Every structure is written in C-alpha cells, then in structure tokens.
Amino acid sequence: MFKKDSKSYTDLLGKTNRIVESTIIKGDISSSADFRLDGHLVGNFQSKGKLVIGPAGSVKGDIICKNADIEGKFDGKIQVTEILSIKSKASIHGEVICGKLAVEPGAEFSATCVMKPNVKSLLPQNDSGTEEKTA
C-alpha cells in the first residue's frame, strides 16, 4: 500500500537537514544528505554528504563525512574524505583525518592531524567487488 522509494545521493543534492540553535541531541545521527548543525550533538555523526557546524553549534563525539565546514566547537575524532574547512571562530580538539585541510587564522586547532589525499572513502560500503588500484 505504501511504497517507500530509496533515494540516491544525487536525488538528495540541494536538500539539507538542519538542527537549529538551542536543540540538544544525545545519540547518533546518520544521513545521506548534507547536514547543518547549529545546535549541540553529544554522539556520533555519519553522512555521505557535507556537514556544517555553525558558530553556535557543537559536537562531542565522532564524525565521518565527505566534506565539513566547522565554525563552532568539536571534540572527538573526525574523518573527512575530501575537504575539511575550519573557520576562524572554530575550536577543534581531538583527532583529525582528512583529504585536504583549510584552517583560517584565529581558529583553535588542538588536534592530531593525518592528511590522506588518496582516500577513496572512509564510509562503510556494501560493494563486494571493490578493487584496489596502485600506480
């Protein structure tokens, strides 16, 4: 009677989930689309898209995503497959693994950092036929 179609990531482009200021979430979030967090998350976050932590936002936990812009506070381990952009008002503590890193002057960055430019995907995938290619 009710048919739920699974949307691909390309169908979700341009659609952004949003957690507004003064909202506190305790638990894990998993999303296929982009996500903007202006509230507070105590838990883990995973997305195939982009995460934006606004100036009033904070995350205490682990993050795995494709791209991230951080303006607020982060404490934990973050894994970004492509570009992690840290804005001037951001405060980062913990462990960072990313493809590319951009840090604006004024940002507080107290973390270990590993840059892996050739990382294909940190997200778990269900592909059984993946091959590793070497140069």
C-alpha positions as CSV (number, residue, x, y, z in Angstrom):
1,M,0.0,0.0,0.0
2,F,2.7,2.5,1.0
3,K,5.8,2.2,-1.2
4,K,8.9,3.8,0.2
5,D,11.4,4.6,-2.6
6,S,15.1,4.7,-1.6
7,K,16.5,8.0,-2.9
8,S,20.1,8.1,-4.2
9,Y,22.5,10.7,-3.1
10,T,22.1,12.6,-6.4
11,D,18.3,12.9,-5.7
12,L,19.2,14.4,-2.3
13,L,21.5,17.1,-3.6
14,G,20.4,20.6,-2.6
15,K,18.5,19.2,0.3
16,T,19.9,19.9,3.7
17,N,18.9,18.6,7.1
18,R,19.1,21.2,9.9
19,I,19.3,21.2,13.6
20,V,18.7,24.7,15.0
21,E,20.2,26.6,17.9
22,S,19.2,25.5,21.5
23,T,18.5,22.0,20.3
24,I,20.4,19.2,22.1
25,I,20.6,15.7,20.7
26,K,22.1,12.9,22.6
27,G,22.6,9.9,20.3
28,D,23.9,9.1,16.9
29,I,22.9,10.7,13.6
30,S,23.2,9.0,10.2
31,S,22.2,10.8,7.0
32,S,22.7,10.5,3.2
33,A,22.2,14.2,2.6
34,D,24.0,17.4,3.6
35,F,23.6,18.5,7.2
36,R,23.8,21.8,9.1
37,L,24.1,21.7,12.9
38,D,23.6,24.9,14.8
39,G,22.6,23.0,18.0
40,H,24.5,20.6,20.1
41,L,25.2,16.9,19.4
42,V,26.5,14.5,22.0
43,G,27.1,11.4,20.0
44,N,28.4,10.2,16.6
45,F,27.6,11.6,13.2
46,Q,27.9,9.9,9.8
47,S,26.9,11.3,6.4
48,K,27.7,10.7,2.7
49,G,27.4,14.5,2.2
50,K,28.7,17.7,3.8
51,L,28.4,18.6,7.4
52,V,28.4,22.3,8.5
53,I,28.7,23.1,12.2
54,G,27.6,26.6,12.6
55,P,29.0,29.2,15.0
56,A,26.6,28.2,17.8
57,G,26.9,24.5,17.1
58,S,29.0,21.9,18.8
59,V,29.7,18.1,18.5
60,K,31.2,15.9,21.2
61,G,31.7,12.5,19.5
62,D,33.0,11.0,16.3
63,I,32.2,12.3,12.7
64,I,32.6,10.6,9.4
65,C,31.6,12.6,6.3
66,K,32.6,13.6,2.8
67,N,33.2,17.4,3.4
68,A,32.9,19.5,6.5
69,D,32.9,23.2,7.4
70,I,33.4,23.9,11.1
71,E,32.6,27.3,12.7
72,G,31.6,26.1,16.2
73,K,33.1,23.6,18.6
74,F,34.2,20.0,18.0
75,D,35.7,17.5,20.4
76,G,36.4,13.9,19.2
77,K,37.6,12.1,16.1
78,I,36.7,13.5,12.7
79,Q,37.2,11.7,9.3
80,V,36.6,13.7,6.2
81,T,37.2,12.0,2.8
82,E,37.6,15.3,0.9
83,I,37.9,18.8,2.4
84,L,37.8,19.9,6.0
85,S,37.4,23.7,6.3
86,I,38.0,25.2,9.8
87,K,36.7,28.7,10.1
88,S,38.3,31.5,12.3
89,K,35.9,31.1,15.2
90,A,36.2,27.3,15.4
91,S,37.5,25.3,18.3
92,I,38.8,21.8,17.4
93,H,40.1,19.2,19.9
94,G,40.9,15.5,19.3
95,E,41.9,13.6,16.2
96,V,41.6,14.7,12.5
97,I,41.9,12.5,9.4
98,C,41.1,14.3,6.1
99,G,42.0,14.5,2.4
100,K,42.6,18.3,2.4
101,L,42.7,20.8,5.3
102,A,42.0,24.5,5.3
103,V,42.4,26.4,8.6
104,E,41.6,30.1,8.8
105,P,43.7,32.3,11.1
106,G,42.2,32.6,14.5
107,A,40.9,29.1,14.7
108,E,41.8,27.0,17.8
109,F,43.2,23.7,16.5
110,S,44.4,21.4,19.2
111,A,44.3,18.0,17.4
112,T,46.5,15.3,15.9
113,C,46.1,15.5,12.1
114,V,46.7,13.0,9.3
115,M,46.1,14.0,5.7
116,K,45.4,11.2,3.3
117,P,44.9,12.8,-0.2
118,N,44.2,9.5,-1.9
119,V,41.5,8.2,0.5
120,K,38.6,6.9,-1.7
121,S,36.0,6.6,1.1
122,L,36.0,6.3,4.9
123,L,32.4,5.4,4.8
124,P,31.5,1.7,5.0
125,Q,30.2,0.4,1.7
126,N,28.3,-2.7,0.6
127,D,30.3,-3.2,-2.6
128,S,31.6,-6.7,-2.7
129,G,33.6,-6.2,-5.9
130,T,35.9,-3.4,-4.9
131,E,39.4,-3.5,-6.3
132,E,42.5,-1.7,-5.1
133,K,44.4,0.1,-7.8
134,T,48.1,1.0,-7.4
135,A,50.1,3.4,-9.5
